[in-house]
Amino acid sequence: MEYIPIKDYFHIFVLIPNPQLMNFDRIKEKLTILADAAKYDVSCSSSGSKRTNKNKGLGDSSGMGICHTYTEDGRCVSLLKILLTNHCIFDCAYCVTRRSNDIKRAAFKVQEVVDLTIQFYRRNYIEGLFLSSGIFKDADYTMERLVQVAKKLREEENFNGYIHLKSIPGASDELMRAAGLYADRLSVNIEIPSEKGLKLLAPEKNRADFIKPMQKVTSEIIKYNNEKKLIKSTPIYAPAGQSTQMIIGASGETDAEVMYTSAYFYKKFNLKRVYYSGYVPVRTDTILPAIGTDVPILRENRLYQTDWLLRFYGFDVRELLNKEHPNLDTDIDPKLSWALRNLQHFPVDINSASKGMLARIPGVGMKSVSKILNARKFRKLNWEHLKAIGIASNRAKYFITCDSRIFESKDRTAAQIKGLILQESNSKFSTTYSNQLNLFAAAEKPLLA
C-alpha cells in the first residue's frame, strides 16, 4: 500500500454518511490538528499482539504485527495515530502542546474517535489505533476517556484490531487495570532520560508519576501470566506488553546516561521496547540546550543499535558505555567499537567459539550465528562457507579464523583495523548509509550485524 497523507483520507466520510459524523468540517479540522500533534510520538510499534477475531467481529491483530504502510521517511502509518486532545495542563519546555504555546487547540469526543477508527478500518486505510493525549483537568479524567474509547471499540463495535493506548502519568491503578483489558499495548513516556533533566524542563512533573502506571501494568501482566496457567478463561491483559519513549538531546545527557536508563527500565518493568526520539526544537527558551538543530538521525540509530545489543546479543550496558567511553562513536557501529577496544578477545575460531562469542564478532548477526552453529555440526567452515552464510566479511575477517590458512593478522592496532574497515566500507558508511538512515530512521530493526 502506498503512503497516503492523512489529509487525503477525509473523503471517506462523504462515501457513507454517518449521523454521528455529520459535521464534516468540524471533524476534519480536529483530525488535522490532532493527527499532526501526534507525529512527535514514535513509540507506536504494533508487533507482539496475538488478539484473534472472535464472534465474527471486525479485524484482528496477528503476532507478526500490522505495520505495512510507511511515510516518506520510513515511519509506519498503518495505525490511526491521533491525540484525544492537545489541551494540556502542563508547560513542559520541550513539548509542542504545552499550555503556554500559542497553537490551535482541539479535542475529540469519545464517540468521534470510535467512529473515526471504524470508518478508517472498513476502508482498509488502517489496521489499528494509536491513541495518546494531552492532559486536561487531571490524569484520571483524561485516562478514563482513553479507556472509554478502547472499551467502546471492543464491546460495542466488536473490534479486534490492534489498540495502543498511551497511559497518562499519575493515572490510578484502577484505570490502568481497565486499560490493559482493552488495549494490546500500553506505554508511558518517561520523556527525559534523567530526573535532573525532567526537573529542569518540566518542573511541574514528578518522575514518580511515570513510574506508578508502569509498576501497575507490570504487576498485572505477571498476575495474568500466573492465573492463565490455572484458569484458561482469565481475561487477557496487554498482550503486547508495554513500552516507553525518551526524548534525546533536549537535556544534554550522554549516551551512557540514556542507555543506563533504558537498561534499568528493561530490567525493572520488563518493557518490550524503549524508543529514542531526537529532540525537535519547538520553541526558543533559555533553559533549553543551545543545540539549535535537530539531534542527528545517526545518533538515534546508534542508540537503537546499542539497544539491540543489550536485548539480543548478550551485551551488558557497562561494556558498551562507561566513564571512559560515555558516548557512542558515530562513524562505526557500537559492536565494532566494543571489539576494537577489546582486541584481547580476538581472533575467534569460528568452528569452536561459543554462541555468545560468535554474537560479539563484528559483521556477524544473530541469524548468521544460528547458521554457523548448525553448519559446523557437519563440517569445519571456511571462508567460502561463511560467505554463503552471509556474514559481513569486510568487518569479520579481522576478528576470526576458520578452516583456512588465509586469515588477517591480529598484529594490527585498533586504529589500523578501523581505518581499513572504513576504507573498504566507504559506500556503506558515507553517502549510501546516510540515505538509508534518512529513509528508515524509525524502522523496527536497526542496521546491525
C-alpha positions, 0 to 999 in steps of 0.5 A, a space after each residue: 500500500 502506498 503512503 497516503 497523507 492523512 489529509 487525503 483520507 477525509 473523503 471517506 466520510 462523504 462515501 457513507 454518511 454517518 449521523 454521528 459524523 455529520 459535521 464534516 468540517 468540524 471533524 476534519 479540522 480536529 483530525 488535522 490538528 490532532 493527527 499532526 500533534 501526534 507525529 512527535 510520538 514514535 513509540 507506536 510499534 504494533 508487533 507482539 499482539 496475538 488478539 484473534 477475531 472472535 464472534 465474527 467481529 471486525 479485524 484482528 491483530 496477528 503476532 507478526 504485527 500490522 505495520 505495512 504502510 510507511 511515510 516518506 521517511 520510513 515511519 509506519 502509518 498503518 495505525 490511526 495515530 491521533 491525540 484525544 486532545 492537545 489541551 494540556 495542563 502542563 508547560 513542559 519546555 520541550 513539548 509542542 502542546 504545552 499550555 503556554 504555546 500559542 497553537 490551535 487547540 482541539 479535542 475529540 469526543 469519545 464517540 468521534 474517535 470510535 467512529 473515526 477508527 471504524 470508518 478508517 478500518 472498513 476502508 482498509 486505510 488502517 489496521 489499528 489505533 494509536 491513541 495518546 493525549 494531552 492532559 486536561 483537568 487531571 490524569 484520571 479524567 483524561 485516562 478514563 476517556 482513553 479507556 472509554 474509547 478502547 472499551 467502546 471499540 471492543 464491546 460495542 463495535 466488536 473490534 479486534 484490531 490492534 489498540 495502543 493506548 498511551 497511559 497518562 502519568 499519575 493515572 490510578 491503578 484502577 484505570 490502568 487495570 481497565 486499560 490493559 483489558 482493552 488495549 494490546 499495548 500500553 506505554 508511558 513516556 518517561 520523556 527525559 532520560 534523567 530526573 535532573 533533566 525532567 526537573 529542569 524542563 518540566 518542573 511541574 512533573 514528578 518522575 514518580 508519576 511515570 513510574 506508578 502506571 508502569 509498576 501497575 501494568 507490570 504487576 498485572 501482566 505477571 498476575 495474568 501470566 500466573 492465573 492463565 496457567 490455572 484458569 484458561 478463561 482469565 481475561 487477557 491483559 496487554 498482550 503486547 506488553 508495554 513500552 516507553 519513549 525518551 526524548 534525546 538531546 533536549 537535556 544534554 545527557 550522554 549516551 551512557 546516561 540514556 542507555 543506563 536508563 533504558 537498561 534499568 527500565 528493561 530490567 525493572 518493568 520488563 518493557 518490550 521496547 524503549 524508543 529514542 526520539 531526537 529532540 525537535 526544537 519547538 520553541 526558543 527558551 533559555 533553559 533549553 540546550 543551545 543545540 539549535 538543530 535537530 539531534 542527528 538521525 545517526 545518533 538515534 540509530 546508534 542508540 537503537 543499535 546499542 539497544 539491540 545489543 543489550 536485548 539480543 546479543 548478550 551485551 551488558 550496558 557497562 561494556 558498551 558505555 562507561 566513564 571512559 567511553 560515555 558516548 557512542 562513536 558515530 562513524 562505526 557501529 557500537 559492536 565494532 567499537 566494543 571489539 576494537 577496544 577489546 582486541 584481547 578477545 580476538 581472533 575467534 575460531 569460528 568452528 569452536 567459539 561459543 554462541 555468545 562469542 560468535 554474537 560479539 564478532 563484528 559483521 556477524 548477526 544473530 541469524 548468521 550465528 544460528 547458521 554457523 552453529 548448525 553448519 559446523 555440526 557437519 563440517 569445519 567452515 571456511 571462508 567460502 562457507 561463511 560467505 554463503 552464510 552471509 556474514 559481513 566479511 569486510 568487518 569479520 575477517 579481522 576478528 576470526 579464523 576458520 578452516 583456512 590458512 588465509 586469515 588477517 593478522 591480529 598484529 594490527 592496532 585498533 586504529 589500523 583495523 578501523 581505518 581499513 574497515 572504513 576504507 573498504 566500507 566507504 559506500 556503506 558508511 558515507 553517502 549510501 548509509 546516510 540515505 538509508 538512515 534518512 529513509 528508515 530512521 524509525 524502522 523496527 530493526 536497526 542496521 546491525 550485524 
